[in-house]
Amino acid sequence: MSICIQVIQFRLAGLDEAHYRAHTERVAGAFSNMPGLLSKVWLANAETNTYGGVYTWRDRASLEQYRASEIYAGLVSNPGFTDVSDHEFGILEEATRVTAPALLATI
């Protein structure tokens, strides 16, 4: 099993939450056909001005393909986003099999 979890976080800079939410609705479709992406959960905490996503990738190669994409380049270079962080995690397969069997069944 080689599922990778990617957590991206950032703060909005000069962009209010309403405009950001509208942006997410416009671009969400681009993620629906992304090779190797099993899921993306969009994150928002207006109180701390922290936003981002939790991505579940079929494997590390798919994650790296995303990092090499124009969509990712647009994210990290967007002047409306600051303090961008990108963290990668493996999964604990046996425990995940208990708590998220449907996820592992997709592989």
C-alpha positions as CSV (number, residue, x, y, z in Angstrom):
1,M,0.0,0.0,0.0
2,S,1.4,3.4,-0.9
3,I,-1.4,5.9,-0.1
4,C,0.0,9.3,0.6
5,I,-1.7,12.1,2.6
6,Q,-0.8,15.7,1.8
7,V,-1.9,18.5,4.0
8,I,-1.6,22.0,2.5
9,Q,-2.3,25.1,4.7
10,F,-2.1,28.8,4.0
11,R,-3.6,32.2,5.1
12,L,-5.5,34.5,3.0
13,A,-3.7,37.8,2.2
14,G,-5.8,40.6,0.7
15,L,-8.5,38.2,-0.1
16,D,-11.7,37.9,1.9
17,E,-13.3,34.5,2.7
18,A,-16.3,35.1,0.4
19,H,-14.0,35.6,-2.6
20,Y,-11.9,32.6,-1.6
21,R,-15.0,30.4,-1.3
22,A,-16.2,31.5,-4.7
23,H,-12.7,30.6,-6.1
24,T,-12.9,27.1,-4.6
25,E,-16.2,26.5,-6.3
26,R,-14.7,27.5,-9.6
27,V,-11.6,25.4,-9.4
28,A,-13.0,22.3,-7.6
29,G,-13.8,20.5,-10.8
30,A,-10.1,20.6,-11.9
31,F,-9.4,18.2,-9.0
32,S,-12.1,15.7,-9.8
33,N,-10.2,14.2,-12.7
34,M,-6.7,14.6,-11.3
35,P,-4.7,11.4,-11.8
36,G,-4.2,9.4,-8.6
37,L,-6.2,11.8,-6.4
38,L,-8.6,9.7,-4.3
39,S,-10.1,12.7,-2.4
40,K,-9.6,16.3,-1.5
41,V,-11.2,17.8,1.6
42,W,-11.2,21.6,1.6
43,L,-10.4,23.2,4.9
44,A,-11.4,26.6,6.4
45,N,-11.0,28.3,9.7
46,A,-12.1,31.9,9.4
47,E,-11.2,32.6,13.0
48,T,-7.5,31.9,12.5
49,N,-7.5,32.8,8.7
50,T,-6.2,29.4,8.0
51,Y,-7.3,27.5,4.9
52,G,-6.1,24.6,2.8
53,G,-6.8,21.0,1.9
54,V,-6.2,17.4,2.9
55,Y,-5.4,15.3,-0.2
56,T,-5.4,11.5,-0.3
57,W,-3.2,10.2,-3.1
58,R,-3.1,6.7,-4.5
59,D,0.7,6.8,-4.3
60,R,3.6,9.1,-3.9
61,A,4.1,9.3,-7.7
62,S,0.6,10.9,-8.1
63,L,1.4,13.4,-5.3
64,E,4.7,14.4,-7.1
65,Q,2.8,14.7,-10.4
66,Y,0.5,17.2,-8.7
67,R,3.5,19.1,-7.2
68,A,4.9,19.4,-10.7
69,S,1.6,20.7,-12.1
70,E,0.5,24.2,-13.1
71,I,-2.3,24.0,-10.5
72,Y,0.2,23.5,-7.7
73,A,2.5,26.2,-9.1
74,G,-0.5,28.6,-9.1
75,L,-1.3,27.7,-5.5
76,V,2.2,28.3,-4.1
77,S,2.7,31.5,-6.2
78,N,-0.7,33.0,-5.6
79,P,-0.3,36.5,-4.0
80,G,-3.6,35.9,-2.2
81,F,-2.1,33.1,-0.2
82,T,0.6,33.5,2.4
83,D,2.4,31.2,4.8
84,V,1.9,28.2,2.5
85,S,2.9,24.9,3.9
86,D,2.9,21.5,2.3
87,H,3.3,18.3,4.4
88,E,3.3,14.7,3.3
89,F,2.3,11.7,5.4
90,G,2.2,8.0,4.9
91,I,-0.6,6.0,6.5
92,L,-0.7,3.3,9.2
93,E,-2.4,0.7,7.1
94,E,-3.7,-1.7,9.7
95,A,-5.3,0.9,11.9
96,T,-6.7,2.7,8.8
97,R,-8.2,-0.6,7.7
98,V,-10.3,-0.5,10.9
99,T,-11.3,3.2,10.7
100,A,-11.5,3.8,7.0
101,P,-12.1,0.5,5.2
102,A,-13.9,2.2,2.3
103,L,-10.8,4.2,1.5
104,L,-8.6,1.2,1.3
105,A,-11.2,-0.7,-0.7
106,T,-10.8,2.0,-3.5
107,I,-7.2,0.9,-4.1
